[in-house]
Amino acid sequence: MVALKSRSVPVEEAVADPLAAQRWLWNRGATQIYFKYCSTFDSTAKGNVGPVADALMDADGGAVTLHCAASPPNGRTVYQGYWP
């Protein structure tokens, strides 16, 4: 696991650090990257979750990703596409 503070930094840094971590993990044999973001999403006006997810997907050659804000242990669930 790699923990980064990508929520509250400028977008360039928010993208660069996870990409460096992704490369580091790949170089050590990782075959899948799981990007966990805070359920409160972003701490910046423009937000960093989207740019980071896009950069990780681009580096991996991915075409589709899933964003799910649910966190059942914290009482945050999604039911039929809606927050209860």
Disulfide bonds with the S-S distance in Angstrom:
none
